[in-house]
Amino acid sequence: MPTWGGVLEELGKPKKGRDFDNLRRKYLVAAHNHTGRNVILYATRFTQGDVGIPPQLLSIADEDIQGLMEVTHGLTQPNLDLILHSPGGSITSAEAVVSYLRSKFEHIRVIVPHLAQSAATIVACAADVIVLGKHSFLGPIDPQIAINTPLGPRMVPAQAIVEQFQQAQKECSDPNKLPAWLPMLGQYGPDLLVQCQHAATLSVELVADYLESYMFAGKKDGKAKAQRVAKWLSDHKNFKTHSRHITRGQLEKQGLEIEHLEADQKQQDLFLSIFHATTHTFGGTPCIKIIENQLGKSFIKLGAVSPPPDAQPEPTKAKRKAPAKKRTPKK
């Protein structure tokens, strides 16, 4: 199986010039030829450890519809393999992505080569089946709310805000505890609780509807099962943190339709080669988001990224000056 290092060797040495696009597309074509299904890659560079890239540039956003329109144009087959690597983003944008893809394709597999979190997990739950390796993870779908605090903006779990208000209601009946609560409660706007409750309800409703309509369609107790799974994924108490990595085994225990990536060795090689080639693209170029299909059509977003070390120009050696000739004074 081509590893991350093996794909790097295939790219060649930096001085010879690395053709990131052609290598990535080579494997997209090979995956399509192997499965007979359309292949769309949706990936961002959120696991590269970059500093200074605004999170919204790496997130699922409304502009992704334009990218998906570009890469679905010309795809005539009814089945899609969506390779998804994303930290999530806007719930409503994820809803739009699902609506659009479901209007174009009859059967969708979501392949997660590493991470699909938050709103990306919502997209994955709209698949007929999710393909995961031992190294693949989804994430909780509990919505995050942007809060401006004295220490700067923070993303806070909506459910945690609701729980904090409930705790404050109990403790503020004691006048001695009220001074400790006032600074915390003062940073919340008047409509924040309602926003949190609506956001939490929306994420559960979307996932429950997607699971019932696609993954659990026609199955006994499909509706009840879909609602149970959606509530489990959205419960902040289950996972303690929004960035928790949910394993394949945990998802299978909840009854989600999961295919093992390792079940088809050739398929595993191809999908992971696409992923490795994509991470090398992120590491060697200013690219921060790629939406691309097996026909070579792509929608690529560039960002202000520091060039990697091997792309830095070699330092020029300073020329040594010849020592000045001594002049003998004239007599």
N, C-alpha and C positions, 0 to 999 in steps of 0.2 A: 504494500500500500504506500503510495507517495505521502511522505510526511511533510511537515512544514519545512524542514531542512531540504528534503528532496525536491520540493517545488522551488525552493530558493536556488538550488543548483541548476535546475532547468532554466531559470531566468538568466543565468550567466552572471559574469562579473560586472560590477558597475561601470568600469571603464569601457566595456564593449557596448553598453547601452542595454537597458532592460525593457523588453516589450511587455509591459504588464497587461495591456488590454488584450492582445492576441492570445496570451497564455490563458487568461481567464475565459475568454470566449471559446477557446479550443475545448476546454472541459465542459462548458455549457452545451456545446454541440454534441459532445460525446455522451453526456447525460441524456439528452433528448433522443439520440440514436439508440441508446440502451433501453430506455423506458417506453419510448413511443409517445411520450407526453410532452406538452409544452413546459418549458422551464423558465421561470422568472426569478432573478436574484434581487432581493431587497436587503441591503446591508449598510450599516453606518460604522464609523471608526470609534465607537464609544468604549471599546476595550483596549485601545492603544495607549491609554495613560497620558493623553495630551492635556496640557494645561492652557487655559485661555480661550478654548473654543466654547462659545455660548451653548448651553445644553439644548436650546430650542433648535439649533441647526442640525443636531444629531437625532432629533425626535421625529415621530410620526406627525405629519402636519398636512394641512390642506393642499399644499403644493404637490404632495405626492400623487394626488389624483392626476395631475398633468403628466407626471412621469409614468404612471401606469397606463394612461391613455397612449403615450408614445410606444411603450413596449408591448401592449396588447394588440396594437394595430398590425394586421397581417397574420395573426395567429388564428387559424381556422379550426383547429382540433378542439374538442369539448373538455379535455382534461388538462389540469394544471398542477405542476409541482412548484410551490412557492418556497424558495430557500430564504429563510427569515432570520436575520441577526440584528436585533434592535433593542434599545433600552425602554421602548415605549414612547409615550407622548400624549397628545390630546385624545381623550376618549371619543369625542365627536368626530375627530379626523379618522380614528380607527374605524368608527362606524361607517364613515363614508367609503373608506378603503374596502371594507367587507361588502358593502352594498354594491360597489362598482364591480368587484371581482366576481361576486355571485351572479351578477347580471350577464357576465361574459362566459362563465365556465360552469359545466354541469357537475363536475367532480373535482375537488381540490384536496391535494395533500400539502400540508405544511411541514417542511423539513427544517429542523432546528439543529444546525451543526454545533452550536455552542450555547447561545443565550437568546431568549425572547422573553422580555420582562414587561410587566405592567400592561400598557395598552397593546403591546405586541402579543402578549398572552391572550388578550381578548380576540385579536385577529386569528391566532392559532386555534382558538375554540370555535371558530366559524368554519373550520375544515371538516371534511368527511373523516379524515384520519390524520394523526400527527405522527411524524417519523422522528424518533429520538435515538441517539446513541447513548452509551454509558456516560459520556461526557457532556450530554445535552441537558439543559434546564429551562423550565418556565419560571414565572414569578407570580407573586400575589397580584390581584387586580384591585386592591383597595385604593381608591383615588387619593392623590396628593393635592393639597391646597397650598398655593403660594401665599405666604404671610410676610409682611414687612415688620421686622423686629428691630430693637435698638442695636442689635449686633449685625443687622443686614437682612436681606431677604432669605427666607427658608422655605423649603418644601416640607409640609407637615401632613401626616396621614389624617384624612378627614375623620376617620373613626376615633383617632386619638384625641382630636379636638372635642368631639362630642362627649367622650368619656371624661375629659378634663372638666368640661362644664358641669357634668353630672356630679363629679367629685366636689367641685366648688359649691354647688347648691347645698350639699350636705354639710360641708365644713364652714361655710360662711355664716351659718346660723350662730356660730361661736364668735363673738366680737373680737376675741383675742387672735383669731386666725385670719380675720378679714384683711389686715394690713399686708400680710404675706401674699394674698391672692390678688390684690388690686393691680400691681404692676403687670401681672400675667394677663389678667382679663382686659386691661386697658388697651392692649395691642390688637384685640379682635374687633372687627367692625360689627355693626348692628345686625347685618344679614348673614354673618358667617355661619351660624348654626344651620340655617336653612340651606345655604350653599352646600355644606358638608352632607347633610341628609339627602339632598337631591342627587349629588354626585355619587354617593354610595348606592343609592337606589338604582341609578342609571346603569352603573357597571354590572350590578347583579342582574338586572332585567335584560341587558344586551346579551350577556353570556348565557343566561338561561334560555333565551329565545334562539340563539345560534345553535346551542347544543341540541335543543329539542327539534329544530328544523333540519339539521344536517347530521351530526354525529350519532344522535340517538333516534333519528327519524324511523318510524315504523316499529320501534322496539317497545316491549312491554314496560309500562310505567316510565316511558321516556320523559314525560313532562316532569314528574316528581323527581326523577333522577337528575335531570338538567338543573332544576332549582336547587337541589341539594349540593351539587358540585359547584354551582355558581356562588352559593353562600359560603361554602368552604374556602374557595379561592379568594373571596373578598373579606374574610374575617381577619382583621389585624391581630386579634388575640391568638390565632392559630400560628402565625409566622413571626410575630414580635417585631419584625422590620420589613419594610417594603422591598428591600434588596435581597431578601431570602431566596436562595436557589432551591427550587422544587424539583426533586429527582424524578426520573422515569418510573421508578418503583412506586413512589408515593402517588403519582398520577394514575398508574394502573390500578392501585388499590381503590381509588375513587371511582373506577369504572370507565375512564376515558379510553377511546379507541386509539391505541398506541401500536405502531409498528416499530420493530427494532431495526435500527440502521444496519446492524451487523448481519441481519438475516440474509441479505444479498451482498456478498463481498464486493462484486463489481460495482454495484450501486453505491456502496459505502466509499469505495476508492474515488469514484467520480465526484460525489457530493462534497467529500472532504477536500479533494483537490481544488474544487471551485472555491471553497471557503479559504483554504490556505493561500491560493492565488489572490483572493480578495484582500486578505490581511496584508499581504506583501504590497498590494496596490496602495493601501492606506499608509503603510510604513515608508514607501518610497516616493510618494507623490503628495500634492496638496489636496487630494480627493478626500471628502468627508462623508459622502453618501453615494451609493451606486444603486440604480434600478436598471436592470438589463435582462434581455432575453437571449434565446439560442440563435436568433437571426442576426445578432450583432447590433440590434437597436438598443440604445441606452439613454439614460437621463442621469447625468453625473453632476454632482454639486461639489464645488471647490471651496476651500476655506483658507483662512490665514493660518497656515501650519508651518512651524519651523522645519526646514529641510532636514532629512535624516543625516547622520554623520557621514555616510558614504556618498552623499550628494554634495557635500561641502567641497568647494574648490581647494585643491592642494595648495599649501602655503608656498609662496615663491621664495626661493633662496636669494638672500641679499648678495649682490655681487661684491666681491672683495676689491677694494680700491688698491691700486698699486701704490707702494710707498712713494712719497714725494722725493724727488731728487734733491740732494743737498747742493746748494750753490755756494761756491767759494767767492768770497768778496774780492772785487778787483783791487789791485794795489795801485 
